[in-house]
Amino acid sequence: MDAISGLVLAGGKSQRMGTDKALLPLGAETVLHATANRLAAHVDDLLIVRRSDQPSLDLPRDGAARDWRIVYDLHPGDGPLAGLEAGLRACRHPWALVTPVDAPFVRKGLLSLLCAQIATVEPRTRVITVEHGDQTYPLFGVYHRVLAERIGEMLEAGERRVIDLLARVPTVKLSREVWGAVDPDGTSFSMMNRREEYEVLCDRWERGEVL
């Protein structure tokens, strides 16, 4: 499989949490580091996308983590679509594996499955993501970097929804029948938007409920 980049979208305002959830502690690390470490096993070019007005990050300076890069939104405040634009413009490889920052429980098997799909889809495909019933999870997927220009045009026009991008470009959505084999209980999508959700996930993390 060809090398791919990885994007951790960490530029959100975390309004419902009340604080920058990327920096919240999770065991001996932070939510950001836990999620980034999940991606790092699958990519050789890891980017963390932030807003320039967010607190600075203390990134690891040893091992493979020393090559992690921080890039900043070109359209700050325009949500995850702006994070995708900034990350895709900066990534070194044609494809980028993407997750939101608050996904430390994303299954390794799901990330491997997404990466493996690149070699099986039609050449015109630009996005591979996952769905469950009527729900699409567009922030879990692989995106082709040629989309950066298209996304920039959407943001300039005031369009900010990732789901609208998927409706306009060739997209493959993996159903639960496909991804359920590697994540039967949907643990990958256990994200944290509120304090009580974070506290529940902290307890699960301490119990070692991540594979």
SULHUWO-V857172 format. One record per helix or strand. SS is the DSSP state (helix for helix, strand for strand). FROM is the first residue (numbers start at 1). TO is the last residue. If there is no record, write none. Layout:
BEGIN
ss:SS from:FROM to:TO
ss:SS from:FROM to:TO
END
This chain:
BEGIN
ss:strand from:5 to:9
ss:helix from:21 to:23
ss:strand from:25 to:26
ss:strand from:29 to:30
ss:helix from:31 to:40
ss:strand from:45 to:50
ss:helix from:63 to:67
ss:strand from:69 to:72
ss:helix from:80 to:90
ss:strand from:95 to:100
ss:helix from:108 to:117
ss:strand from:127 to:132
ss:strand from:135 to:144
ss:helix from:147 to:156
ss:helix from:162 to:168
ss:strand from:171 to:174
ss:helix from:176 to:179
ss:helix from:187 to:189
ss:helix from:195 to:206
END
